[in-house]
Amino acid sequence: MPPKPTRSNDLQSLTDIDKLVHEPARLMILAYLYVVESADFIFLIRQTDLTWGNLSAHISKLEAAGYVEVTKEFVGKKPHTMLSLTAEGRAAFRTYRQNMKRVLDDLPD
């Protein structure tokens, strides 16, 4: 029988997980924004399959945390929303990835 993971080793990193990032929809948004310089709202709707309102609510939370920068402009007469990760958002995503890797790598097979 494999040894049980203890809070002091294998699973300790879970306490360091950023719960704002860990939520699946927000994690997906951050992952898409991490690999591009910026993306528009329509691109994220198509990629994430979230509804307009759901994506907007998650973006608002990420913006309030300082993880995402939202730029609103008009293209012709149509509103256009561009999104990009802030330096803090990039750091939060990197830290999240490192913590999750540590947790998963430390688990016994």
FILUM-661023 format. One record per residue: x, y, z of N, C-alpha, C, CB in turn. Coordinates in steps of 0.02 Angstrom, whole numbers, plus 50000, padded with zeros to 5 digits. Glycine has a CB too. Layout:
X,Y,Z,X,Y,Z,X,Y,Z,X,Y,Z
...
// end
This chain:
50043,49941,50000,50000,50000,50000,50045,50062,50000,49951,50000,50062
50034,50109,49953,50077,50169,49951,50065,50212,50012,50064,50209,49887
50116,50249,50032,50108,50292,50091,50058,50348,50076,50175,50323,50112
50021,50366,50127,49973,50422,50119,50012,50487,50115,49922,50423,50179
49990,50531,50068,50023,50597,50066,50007,50635,50130,50002,50637,50003
50055,50671,50154,50043,50710,50214,50041,50784,50196,50096,50696,50267
50008,50822,50237,50001,50893,50226,50069,50927,50225,49957,50925,50280
50117,50899,50261,50182,50931,50265,50225,50919,50204,50218,50906,50327
50207,50872,50160,50248,50862,50100,50208,50865,50036,50285,50796,50105
50181,50810,50013,50150,50805,49947,50096,50857,49932,50121,50738,49939
50053,50868,49978,49996,50912,49964,50002,50982,49993,49933,50881,49990
50057,50998,50024,50066,51064,50054,50058,51120,50002,50136,51069,50086
50081,51109,49941,50076,51160,49889,50004,51178,49872,50112,51137,49827
49957,51134,49886,49887,51150,49873,49863,51210,49913,49843,51090,49888
49891,51220,49971,49871,51277,50012,49895,51343,49981,49897,51271,50084
49944,51338,49936,49971,51397,49903,49936,51413,49837,50045,51388,49892
49890,51371,49817,49856,51381,49752,49812,51443,49755,49813,51318,49734
49819,51485,49705,49778,51545,49698,49708,51524,49676,49809,51597,49647
49660,51530,49721,49592,51506,49706,49558,51547,49652,49551,51508,49769
49578,51609,49644,49551,51650,49590,49571,51621,49522,49575,51724,49596
49633,51598,49517,49658,51567,49455,49631,51496,49447,49735,51567,49455
49623,51460,49501,49606,51389,49500,49536,51375,49471,49610,51360,49569
49491,51423,49475,49423,51413,49448,49430,51398,49373,49377,51476,49461
49398,51343,49349,49410,51320,49281,49401,51373,49226,49365,51264,49266
49348,51412,49228,49337,51462,49175,49392,51515,49176,49268,51495,49183
49411,51538,49235,49463,51589,49239,49531,51560,49221,49466,51618,49311
49544,51498,49239,49606,51465,49220,49611,51461,49143,49610,51394,49251
49556,51444,49111,49554,51440,49038,49568,51509,49007,49486,51413,49015
49537,51561,49033,49548,51629,49008,49621,51648,49016,49503,51679,49046
49649,51637,49074,49719,51654,49087,49766,51615,49041,49737,51642,49160
49751,51551,49030,49793,51509,48987,49793,51536,48916,49769,51436,48989
49736,51555,48890,49733,51583,48822,49770,51649,48819,49659,51593,48800
49761,51692,48869,49794,51757,48868,49869,51751,48880,49764,51802,48920
49891,51698,48913,49961,51689,48929,50003,51679,48865,49971,51629,48975
49974,51649,48815,50012,51632,48755,50007,51684,48699,49990,51565,48729
49969,51737,48710,49962,51790,48660,49977,51857,48693,49891,51790,48629
49992,51906,48652,50003,51974,48679,49938,52004,48704,50036,52020,48626
49885,51993,48664,49818,52016,48682,49767,51978,48640,49810,52094,48672
49705,51981,48661,49651,51947,48625,49588,51988,48634,49641,51874,48649
49544,51984,48585,49481,52019,48594,49429,51973,48626,49455,52047,48527
49376,52005,48649,49322,51971,48686,49292,51915,48643,49268,52021,48706
49281,51929,48579,49250,51879,48534,49294,51817,48528,49236,51910,48464
49360,51827,48522,49406,51771,48519,49399,51727,48580,49479,51796,48512
49397,51758,48639,49391,51719,48701,49324,51683,48706,49401,51763,48762
49271,51715,48683,49205,51681,48683,49209,51618,48641,49149,51729,48657
49238,51625,48582,49243,51567,48536,49288,51512,48564,49269,51590,48467
49343,51531,48595,49391,51482,48620,49366,51447,48683,49457,51515,48634
49334,51485,48728,49314,51457,48792,49245,51427,48792,49317,51510,48844
49203,51446,48744,49134,51424,48740,49092,51449,48800,49131,51347,48738
49116,51502,48832,49077,51533,48886,49025,51580,48856,49124,51571,48935
48973,51593,48893,48924,51642,48870,48953,51712,48878,48857,51635,48909
48923,51760,48845,48944,51829,48848,48946,51853,48921,48898,51875,48806
48892,51841,48957,48887,51863,49027,48935,51828,49073,48817,51854,49052
48943,51763,49062,48989,51723,49104,49060,51746,49094,48982,51648,49089
49081,51754,49031,49148,51778,49016,49159,51847,49046,49161,51778,48941
49110,51890,49038,49115,51958,49065,49124,51958,49140,49053,51998,49046
49087,51916,49175,49092,51912,49248,49162,51888,49270,49038,51864,49277
49188,51837,49235,49254,51812,49252,49309,51863,49236,49268,51746,49215
49302,51897,49180,49350,51950,49162,49349,52005,49215,49334,51979,49091
49290,52023,49238,49285,52075,49290,49322,52055,49353,49211,52088,49307
49317,51992,49373,49353,51969,49433,49428,51970,49422,49330,51898,49452
49450,51949,49363,49521,51950,49348,49548,52021,49342,49534,51912,49283
49507,52065,49316,49527,52136,49311,49532,52167,49381,49477,52175,49267
49484,52153,49424,49484,52180,49492,49546,52155,49531,49420,52159,49529
49569,52095,49516,49628,52068,49549,49693,52096,49520,49628,51991,49544
49687,52132,49465,49746,52159,49433,49781,52110,49386,49794,52182,49484
49747,52056,49368,49777,52005,49325,49766,52018,49251,49748,51937,49343
49713,52054,49234,49695,52066,49164,49684,52140,49154,49633,52026,49144
49708,52165,49098,49695,52234,49078,49643,52233,49023,49761,52270,49054
49592,52274,49031,49537,52278,48982,49540,52346,48948,49468,52267,49017
49542,52345,48882,49543,52407,48843,49482,52407,48798,49609,52413,48801
49440,52458,48807,49379,52463,48767,49389,52520,48717,49316,52476,48811
49371,52506,48655,49377,52555,48601,49320,52544,48553,49446,52549,48565
49316,52587,48504,49267,52578,48451,49304,52566,48386,49220,52640,48446
49280,52518,48348,49305,52506,48280,49246,52523,48235,49330,52431,48269
49252,52581,48202,49194,52608,48167,49145,52629,48221,49162,52555,48117
49086,52602,48218,49035,52617,48269,49023,52559,48316,48970,52638,48236
49064,52507,48310,49055,52448,48351,49104,52449,48410,49063,52384,48310
49080,52431,48469,49126,52425,48526,49172,52365,48517,49087,52418,48592
49234,52372,48539,49284,52320,48533,49322,52316,48598,49331,52333,48471
49324,52258,48629,49357,52249,48694,49419,52206,48685,49310,52219,48746
49476,52233,48704,49539,52196,48701,49561,52178,48772,49594,52238,48664
49589,52119,48779,49610,52095,48844,49683,52072,48841,49565,52037,48868
49719,52085,48893,49788,52062,48898,49805,52049,48971,49838,52113,48867
49853,52004,48981,49876,51991,49049,49922,52047,49071,49913,51923,49053
49916,52066,49133,49963,52113,49163,50024,52074,49186,49930,52152,49224
50076,52109,49206,50135,52074,49232,50115,52033,49293,50191,52125,49251
50071,52060,49334,50047,52023,49393,50008,51961,49373,50003,52069,49438
49968,51966,49320,49930,51909,49295,49975,51854,49268,49882,51931,49241
50028,51874,49232,50076,51826,49206,50112,51790,49264,50128,51861,49161
50131,51829,49314,50165,51800,49372,50118,51752,49409,50190,51855,49420
50055,51771,49417,50006,51729,49452,49996,51663,49415,49938,51766,49460
49992,51667,49348,49982,51606,49309,50043,51561,49313,49967,51624,49235
50103,51590,49308,50165,51551,49314,50169,51517,49383,50226,51596,49303
50155,51554,49435,50157,51526,49503,50106,51470,49510,50143,51581,49555
50046,51480,49483,49994,51429,49486,50019,51365,49452,49929,51453,49451
50048,51371,49393,50074,51313,49356,50128,51278,49397,50103,51335,49288
50174,51315,49425,50228,51285,49465,50200,51248,49525,50277,51339,49488
50152,51278,49560,50123,51245,49619,50086,51182,49599,50076,51293,49655
50047,51184,49545,50011,51124,49523,50059,51070,49501,49962,51142,49467
50112,51088,49465,50162,51038,49445,50192,51005,49507,50217,51070,49402
50209,51045,49557,50239,51019,49617,50192,50969,49651,50258,51075,49665
50129,50988,49657,50080,50943,49689,50074,50878,49650,50011,50978,49694
50067,50883,49584,50056,50823,49544,50119,50780,49539,50033,50842,49474
50177,50812,49535,50239,50774,49531,50257,50739,49596,50296,50820,49512
50234,50766,49652,50250,50737,49717,50204,50680,49738,50247,50790,49769
50149,50671,49702,50103,50617,49720,50133,50550,49700,50035,50628,49685
50124,50499,49741,50149,50433,49724,50110,50404,49664,50145,50385,49784
50144,50363,49625,50110,50331,49567,50065,50275,49589,50161,50305,49518
// end
